[in-house]
Amino acid sequence: MRVAMYYNNKDIRLEEMPVPEIGRDELLVKVIASGVCGSDVIEWYRIGKAPRVLGHEITGEIAEVGDDVDEYEAGQRVFVSHHVPCMDCRFCERGHHTVCETLRTTNFDPGGFSEYIRVPSINVKHGVFLLPDEVSYEQGVFIEPLGCVIRGQNKIEGIAAGNVVILGSGLTGLLHLQLAKVSGARKVACTDVSDYRLEAAREFQADAAIPAIEDLPARLRELFGGLLADVVIVSTGARKAIEQSWSCVERGGSILFFAPTDPETTIPMPFNDLWFKNVTITSSYAASSEDIEQSIGLISSRQVRVQEMITHELGLKDTAKGFELVWKAGDSLKVIIEPHR
């Protein structure tokens, strides 16, 4: 089978590998669509394990079922989670599924930018979800990123009937925007350095789309009736955006950090100001099975619009181009690789 082998962001090669052989408790899935995630192009995060086949936002069709698998059958349309928790450790028992030690040791074989994947037993048990008829394979690649957004917003209070600002209007920022609206936010403002993404935020009904270089606290006070944001969602790892978040949060408000910085980056914090304002600060990584189920429901019901976010659909041979589109963060939102195209 063909795979897109990652060596670095500028070196992704179309190569051949054997179709994986599955065990008795495993599945073989034909990959129909695989999204290029922003984390795929974070080179410092990926380069240490190169060469490898990336891709974790996948949908496909079950091609083969292990003899001991009773829950699924060949031909079913599925979304598959690449990382799944053990569900038994103290972290899982306390609801912290995404810091379970098992989570990041699980993955399908070899990766979503390939024609077929082997789904290991633990992923079959905790990470396979049937796609509703009304969700296309392409729409299904949003299930994992929206699940991550759901988990993040569930960790903070104040969105319902509150004022929200989202720093960073890329794909996840726009998903945060839509989910905040679904959750009953009073007003939602979005920021970015890109005019293209600011226009996208307007199309997805942001109450204001503000260039990141502007005096953001002043703009928020204009929009929110003299107040700052009850909730600040930092959907970018840019240092300036993180530092900007301190001045955007209202008393009693919350800040959610949703993206990593470079590993050597440290961020100064105006500790006393945040302490006196009683600000809650939290972060979020990945998604649990419950988050994934909620995500499927929101996409299926069209409460969160995802079709309009698809800007590029490419074949496996053009995976390098897809990475470049995401890496350069230009005029693109969601880039999807279709291995059998």
Number of C-alpha atoms within 10 A of each C-alpha: 12 18 26 26 24 25 18 20 17 14 12 21 19 16 13 12 12 9 16 16 13 19 17 12 17 22 29 25 28 24 27 25 32 30 29 27 24 18 14 18 21 16 16 10 12 18 15 11 10 13 15 19 21 23 23 22 24 32 32 28 21 22 17 18 22 17 12 10 16 9 9 17 15 13 14 14 22 24 28 30 26 24 21 28 26 18 18 12 14 11 16 17 12 10 12 15 24 21 15 20 15 17 18 13 11 19 21 23 20 21 25 32 34 31 24 28 26 23 30 21 19 18 22 21 16 17 21 21 20 15 22 16 9 11 18 15 23 22 23 27 28 29 28 28 21 27 23 24 26 24 22 22 21 12 13 19 15 17 26 16 14 19 26 33 32 29 28 26 29 26 24 24 25 29 25 27 29 21 21 25 22 14 14 14 20 15 22 28 25 26 28 23 15 17 16 16 26 24 15 20 29 16 12 18 16 23 17 18 23 24 18 18 10 11 11 19 20 14 17 23 14 12 18 19 8 11 18 25 31 25 29 29 29 26 25 23 17 17 14 12 18 22 15 18 22 18 16 24 27 21 17 17 25 24 27 21 21 21 18 17 14 13 8 5 10 9 10 7 11 11 11 9 13 19 12 10 14 14 20 17 14 14 16 19 16 21 26 26 18 11 21 24 14 16 26 25 16 19 21 19 12 13 14 22 18 22 16 12 18 17 12 14 19 18 16 25 20 17 26 20 17 22 24 14 19 21 19 10 15 14 12 18 23 24 24 27 28 26 25 14 12
